[in-house]
Amino acid sequence: MSNTSTNSTASVSKDWVLLPKDEHKAVSLIVHERRSSLALPWFRFVYAQGDDFKLQIIFATHLITISGEGLAPLLEAVAANRVLSVTEPTENEAKFSVRGPNAGEHDGAAIHSITVEKFK
C-alpha cells in the first residue's frame, strides 16, 4: 500500500498521497474505501474541518469523514488541494497497526477508517 511510487509525490503517511508543495493543485481526490473507490473533483470542494484524530472533507455532493491519528498535516494539504488520494487500511492493517504486503509495523500518522456519505 505504499504511496510513494515516484519522486513527484510527498507524504507524511502511507495512507495518503500528496503533491509536492511546489506543484499545481490536484485535479481530483480519489478515496479508496475497503470495498470501493470514488473520485471527487477538487472544484466541487466546499471546506474541511478537523484535528489530529478526525477530519471531515465536504464536497458539494459528498461528506468524507476520516478517523485516525496525526491527521493535522492531511487537513493542511486538503486546504491547499494537494491530496491525490486517501486509502482506508484493511481491517487487519488498522487493528494491528501494520501496513503493506510485508505487514511491517506502522507508527505515526495513519488513517483508521473512512466513511463516505452522499448528500441527497
N, C-alpha and C positions, 0 to 999 in steps of 0.2 A: 504494500500500500504506500510505498514511498512516493512522494510528490515532487521530488526534485530530479526529474528526468533530464533536464537541460540546465545549462548555466543561466538561462534567461529568467528563471524564477527564483524568488527568495521567500523563505518562510521561517516561522518560528515553531512550527508543529508539523508532524507527519499527517495531520488530519485536515490541513488546508493548504492551498497553493495560492501564492501571491505573485503579482507582477512586481518587479523592482521599482523603487520609488521614482527612478528617472525615466520610466517608460510611460506611454499613454495609458489612459484608463482602459479597463477591461470592457468588452462589449456585453458580456453576459456572465451570470453566475450560474454554475452548474452545481446542483445539490444532489449528492449521492446518498440516498437512504439505503437501508439494508436490502430492500426488495425492489426499489425503483429509483429512477433519476429524473431530474427536472431541470430545464434550462430557463432562466428568467433574464430578460434583457435589463441591463442597468438603467436604461432610460425610463423604466417603469418603477424605479426605486423611489420610495417616499421618505423613509427615515429609518434609523436604527437606534436602539437603546439597550443598555445592559451594563454588566460589570464583569468581574473575573469568572463568575460562575454561571451566568445566564445571559444570553444575547437574543434579542428579537430584531429581525430584519423584516421591514414592512415594505412590500411592493404594492402596486395598485390592485393586484389580483390575489396575492398570497401573503400569509404570515409565516415566516420561518423562525422557529424557536430552537435555539441551540443551547444545550446544557453541557457543562464540562468544567475545566479549571484552566486558569491562565488565559482567559478569553479577551482580556482588555486589548492586546495588540490586534486581535481579529476585528474588534469594534473599530479601531482606528483605521484599519485597512478597508473595512466596509465603507466608512465615511468618505474615503478617497476613491472608491470604486476600483480598488486594486485586487480584489479577490476573484480568482478564476474559478475555484471550486472549493467546496467543503464536503467532507466524507464522513459519514457515520461509521464508526467501527463495528465489526461484528459483535455479537453478544459476548463471545469468549474474549475478544480483544478488550472490550470495555470492562468486563468482570475481572479479568486477571491482569489488567494494565500491561498488555503486550501489544505489539504492532508488527505487521508484516508477515511474509511467508516463513521466516525463520523464527517467528514468535519471540523476538528479543524483548527484554523488559523495557518498558516505556515510562519515563517520568517527565514531568514538565507540562507544558501546555498541551491540552488534549480535549477532544470532543467526546462526550459520553453518549449523547443522544441528539437526534434531530427530528423535529416534527414539522410537517408542512400542512397548513390549513388553507384551503381555497375559500376566498370570500364569495358569498352568494349574492 
